Structures are given as C-alpha cells and as structure tokens.
Amino acid sequence: MTNEVLQTAAQTLPHVSGYVYPNEQNVVWSVLIVLYPYITGLVAGAFILASLVRVFRVTSLEPAYRLCLLTSLAFLLGAPLPLLFHLGHPERCYEAMMTPHMTSPMAMFGFVYAWYLMVVLLLELWFDYRRDFVKWGRVTPGWKGWMYRIFTLGVTDLSEKALHFDHQASKVITVIGIPSAILLHGYVGFIFGSIKANPLWGNVLMPIIFILSAIVSGVALCLFMYMVLCWIRRQPVDMACLDSMARALFAALLVAAAVEGLDWFHRIYEAEESIAILKQLAVGKLFNTLIITQAILGALLPLLLLGFTLLSLTSFFRHRFAHELFPVVRRRIYFLSSVLVLIGVLAMRWNVVIGGQLFSKSLRGFTTYMMELGGHEGWGMAVVLLIFPFVLLAVFIRLFLPEKPPAGGAPTEQSRPAEAAA
Amino acid sequence: MKQTKTNRREALKKLAGLAGAVAVAPKTTGAEEALRRYLFKNGVGEDYDPFDHKWLMVIDIERCIGCGMCVRACKAENEVPRDPLHFRTWVEQYTIKKADVATGRIEGETIVRSPNGGYDGFPPPEVPEEEILRSFFVPKLCNLCHHSPCSQVCPVGATFDTPDGAVLVDYEYCMGCGFCVQACPYGCRYMHPERHTADKCTLCYHRITRGLKPACVEVCPTQARIFGDLKHLGPDDPLRTFIETKKAQSLKPHLGTEPRVLYAGLDKEVR
C-alpha cells in the first residue's frame, strides 16, 4: 500500500496548485463514478423516448420502440457495476439495502433501482413481448424455444381479451415508468446537488440538469443504435422514425442546454464566494471537457446541425427551396449529432464528478486527477464497463429483436419497415 | 429430569422469542445502536456513559506556533498513514501580504500552505519579512458538527454522531463509498488506503473514554488546543476560562453545520 500511496503522492503533488486541504489532494471519486450517472442517464432517456410511443402516441417512433426498451434494460443491468467496483468494500454493498440509512440519498439506490428494474422495465417488456414469446416458443426448437416458453411465465392465452389486457397494462406501466425514470435519474442528480460542501455540486438545479441531460443522452443513444442496427442488417432506415427521434433530441438538447446555461449565468451573476474558483476551473482544468467538448461540440454544434436539418423539413423551407435536405444528408447529420451528443453528455458527467473534486473546498487551489491505465479504477476498467451494456444489448437484440422472426411469429417492430420497403 | 425439561422448554421459548424478534423487528440503524456496537468492538469500558459527557475542543490560534507536534502525535496514536495525503489533523500556515498602496486594498495576497500537513513543522516563509502584513497558524481537525453532513449522507449509517459529541466511523460496517468524504466541508475525511473505509478524527475516542486527553491536546506545547467536558466543567477548567473570556468562531458557519470545534482569533481569510 505504502508504495502505491507514495506513488500517487509523487504523481499528484507536483500538479497541485494554490492551497488544497491535504486530504483533498487525492481524488476520491474516480472515472467509475463518472460512468455511473452516464449509464443511468442513458437508461432513463431511452425509456422516456419509448414512452413517447405508448403514452404520447408518437406512432412514427414505433419501429424503434422495442429497441429503446431493450437499450434501457441493457444499460440498467450495467449501471450498478461501476458503483460496485468503486466501493472500498463491495462485499458490504448489500448493507445499503438491508440497513439503509434513511437520510442518505445513496441509500435509496437499491430501492429505486429495484423498483425501476422489476416494476417498470421488466414488466413493461413482458407485457409487450408476451404474445411473441408464446408464438416464438411454439415454433422455435432447442434452448431458444425453451427460453421463450419460460419467459411467457406460463401465460399462453392469446385471446383478443388477453392481448387487449397486455396492451392496456403496458400503457399503465409506461405511465408509472415516466416518473420512475425521472426519479431514477433525478435522485442521481440529488446525490450531487445535496452536497452543500461543494459549491459546484450543491445546487437545486442539479437534479433537473441531470434529468434533462439524461433524456438527451438516452434519445441520442437510441438514434445511434437504431441507425447502427439498420446498417448492420442492411435494412433501410425508417426516415419518419429518424426524423421524430431527431426532433426529440433537438428539443431535449435545447432545454437541457438552456437550463445548464441558466445555471452558469445565475452563478456568475450572483458571484458568490466560490465563483472565482469555479471560473478558473471552467477556463482552466475543465477547458477541454467543459467549454470545448460539452458546450461547443456536445451542445452548440448538434443544436445547429439538428436545428438546420429540422428547419429543412418545415413547409416554409420546402416552399422556398423546393426540397428538404436529402435523406442521406439528414441521416449523416443525425448520426453525427447523436455521436457528438453522447460524447458531450459523457463530458458533462466528467465535468460534474471529476471537476467537482479538482478544486479545494478551501476555494484556494486545485489538485489533479491521474487516471491509471490498469487497476480496478483505471482506463481499462472504464472502457470495459462502458462496453459491457453494448454487449448485453447485442445479445438482447439477437434474442428479442431477430432480423427474421421465427416462422409463424409476428414480425418484430424492427423488421416491419424493412418488409414494407421490400 | 424435570428441571432439564423446564430448562429446555424455557430455552426453546427464548429461542422462539428471539427468532420472532429478529424476524419482526426492523434492523436498527440509529446512532445509539451503532454507538453500542462501536463501544463494544473497541473495548470501551462499561463504566463509560456517553450520555454523561459532552466533549468540546477549542483552539486559540494566537498560541499555535506551527511546531507540528499535534500532527505527529495524531499519526502515531491513530495509525494514520504516514504519507502526505492522509491526515486526521493538520496545521495550515497563513501569510497575508501587505497591500500595494496604489491598489487601495486593505491587504494583499493571502498565501496558505501546509507542507506534509505541518508534520515536519514549517520552513521559513517564502515571502520577505518586510512584505508580510500578518502570519499565523491554524490547526485543523474534524469540526464535530452538530448537524454533521458526513453522518447525514452515509448510506449505511457506518458513520454516526455520538451523544458525547464525537463523530465516529465503524470500520467493519463502512462500505467505502466515499460519500462522506465529499460531504465534509472541511476536508477532514479521507479513504484509508489499507482499510478501504472512510477515516477521520475520533477525538482519540479510545483515550477520552478512559479519562485521557486526545493525543494532539496532550502534546501541544503552547496549549493552543483546549479540550474538556461541558458536563463536568471544574471552576478552574481551562475550557471554562476560554469560554468565559474569549470570543470564538467556527469555520464556514454559513453552511449550518454548527461545528463544535471553536476558534479564538479566527481570521476572515481562514476557510
């Protein structure tokens, strides 16, 4: 241990500027805690996009509905891993649920997570998929068939009445799911927003900023995944669906950027004791991740790109220029925007989590964050934990969103546009 | 034989009662339970009643000479890692420069330093003497907040406030999430690199519960740190004299944590 600590000290101390409380020189919350709110945000955002179909009847999004839900599930299953790996004693993690300390927002994690997974996402998926599971279970041989049959949970009634009930239940769960998704991510924002010791975090807007950025990132991820999936399967993209997702992305991004802009405007205008160090942080240690990546590349550029593209779809533009932007151009712009937004929101999480620990609570100096390559909190682990939900999603897509549905089964939502195009 | 049967029956009854109680009663996470567990684990004698004491630490800044004895004593007494990144107590040196007359300011730049937490004392000031307006040392430690944010945020209640005024960590219960480290406004907590749990000043709880003073107070050559029991203040107690004669302040009062470590002669530059 001593060597490890001394090595950290030798690396960190030369990069400490001004005065930092001695215990603050070592950054406690690592890149894994950056990933946790990022992944949870993707879960909440993807679910909210899916809810547009069921609750708000945005039927153009129907082709991506199941993909959104599966994305949400894959990332939800990956969300606790960074937290777990970060704990000094992961074997004691169950204590947070067995003996929760009720004044701690972190103690709510287990309950919010369990509620969201069990009551919202799995139930919603089950009601949505039951009919297909029954049909696929009948015609699919081998372990897959067994799996589909097990997933029906023995409920094989496919009468009109039963299917109607499934549909209604799914709708009700989505209605419960929207506030749950907001709760899931709002509480993550509250973990930071409730820390009055830290002037960057302790802010009433923090849960709202987290929820909005979660929606932004979730929509961007679904858009990204939908395009990638169509590309891999060589299927034509449903442009109406894509345009709808782009509209949702643009609207969410606009609101998120406005609220976050308001936060900074408010801080700068009020100019409290901490503003000097926060300004130095923003234009110094966080310049690349905050100003360049989050604000310019992750928000401003996608807003301009999407704004212009969506403008071309309006009747005014069409009338003026006789044509909207060609689908191929729109697709590229949407794809680029979604990637930029995903990177921008990751940068936002970094800026909050790491940025909040780079300046001293004495408001007199900065420390530095040295990220190692290996180790249980290094680059390698971060990349693995970020890729893990994508791997899960790939498995889910293979099993539950097959390109060609098992004979006799209903075509999946994903394959419908392809058939229509054919 | 009869006796045995009765005993067995009673034992079974007790066992059933215990099982029922365990099944029905919610697990206590309150401070009292945590404290009882902690006292038991740390072998604090049964004759110590935490409800019969209220400990207070006050610091007279003008007496501190920055010798670092308290930092060394604390590290030795409490198995605090001997590296420059982990401290239960440390000493800060403030050097406030004279203002340039042309600027019209009251005072110049404030330079704060705490090389190795003051463990080795302080080298001569880097600012030429004629440029110094004033300079002083400030010992820091857990502020023993009445409304401790660190206890509030602990997800499992491993850190808790004791009735006698300390804030402790149960190392066998802490899961090492680091939330308390983030929540402490005074930078008094750290993650112990060997235990992988949070760690902080305990007021030398193993000492004060046996009638001794905390190590830092014991070794302070100038009595800059004064420690005492508000519930048992003698007429000549230095703590009583301090409270009756000095105007004292706490750190970051605007945060509403109501620290119970008070400072006499606190400068506005100290955070």
Interface residues (C-beta under 8 A of the other chain):
Chain A: M1 T2 E4 V5 L6 T8 A9 T12 L13 G18 Y19 Y21 P22 N23 E24 Q25 N26 V28 W29 L83 H86 L87 G88 H89 P90 R92 C93 E95 A96 M98 T99 P100 H101 M102 T103 S104 P105 M106 A107 F109 I191 S194 I195 K196 A197 N198 W201 G356 Q357 S360 K361 S362 L363 R364
Chain B: K27 T29 P81 R82 D83 P84 L85 H86 F87 W90 E92 T110 I111 V112 R113 S114 N116 G117 K140 P149 Q152 V153 C154 P155 V156 G157 Y173 C174 M175 G176 C177 G178 F179 V181 Q182 A183 C184 P185 Y186 G187 C188 R189 Y190 M191 P193 E194 R195 H196 T197 L255 G256 R271
